[in-house]
Amino acid sequence: MLKEQNGVCFLCNSLPNKKLLAVDHCHKTNKVRKLLCSNCNTALGLFKDDINVLNKAISYLKENQ
């Protein structure tokens, strides 16, 4: 998976700093998804993987640039 992603976070394409990339997984199914940096992994966790909230956040950012 690390090789597939060229060693970078799947979402933001950043190289990991001091921490390694996190193995992200679905909390409902425990299915492994992708490797994420700590910021992206934390963000998804704070949004509780809720697609509706994430879409609302996207709309909010688009409207308030």
C-alpha positions as CSV (number, residue, x, y, z in Angstrom):
1,M,0.0,0.0,0.0
2,L,2.9,2.4,0.8
3,K,4.5,1.7,-2.5
4,E,1.1,2.2,-4.3
5,Q,0.7,5.6,-2.7
6,N,4.4,6.5,-3.4
7,G,4.9,7.0,0.4
8,V,2.5,9.9,0.7
9,C,-0.9,10.5,2.3
10,F,-3.8,9.4,0.0
11,L,-5.8,12.5,0.7
12,C,-3.3,15.4,0.8
13,N,-0.3,13.8,-1.0
14,S,2.0,15.0,1.8
15,L,5.0,13.1,3.0
16,P,4.8,12.1,6.6
17,N,6.7,14.3,9.0
18,K,8.0,12.7,12.2
19,K,5.0,10.3,12.4
20,L,4.4,7.4,10.0
21,L,1.4,7.3,7.8
22,A,-1.7,5.9,9.6
23,V,-3.5,2.8,8.3
24,D,-7.0,4.2,8.0
25,H,-9.9,1.9,8.4
26,C,-13.7,2.0,8.5
27,H,-14.9,1.9,12.2
28,K,-18.1,0.1,11.2
29,T,-16.6,-2.7,9.1
30,N,-12.9,-2.6,10.2
31,K,-12.0,-2.7,6.5
32,V,-8.6,-1.1,5.8
33,R,-9.0,1.9,3.4
34,K,-5.7,3.8,2.7
35,L,-2.7,5.3,4.4
36,L,-3.2,8.8,5.7
37,C,-1.1,11.4,7.4
38,S,-2.0,12.1,11.0
39,N,-3.8,15.4,10.1
40,C,-6.1,13.7,7.5
41,N,-6.7,10.7,9.7
42,T,-7.6,12.9,12.7
43,A,-9.8,15.1,10.5
44,L,-11.8,12.1,9.3
45,G,-12.1,10.9,12.9
46,L,-13.3,14.3,14.1
47,F,-16.0,14.3,11.4
48,K,-16.8,10.7,12.5
49,D,-16.6,9.5,8.9
50,D,-20.0,11.2,8.3
51,I,-20.3,11.9,4.6
52,N,-23.1,14.4,5.1
53,V,-21.0,16.5,7.5
54,L,-18.0,16.3,5.1
55,N,-20.2,17.4,2.2
56,K,-21.5,20.3,4.3
57,A,-18.0,21.3,5.2
58,I,-17.0,21.2,1.5
59,S,-20.0,23.5,0.6
60,Y,-19.1,25.8,3.5
61,L,-15.5,26.2,2.2
62,K,-16.6,26.7,-1.4
63,E,-19.1,29.4,-0.3
64,N,-16.7,31.2,2.0
65,Q,-13.4,31.5,0.2
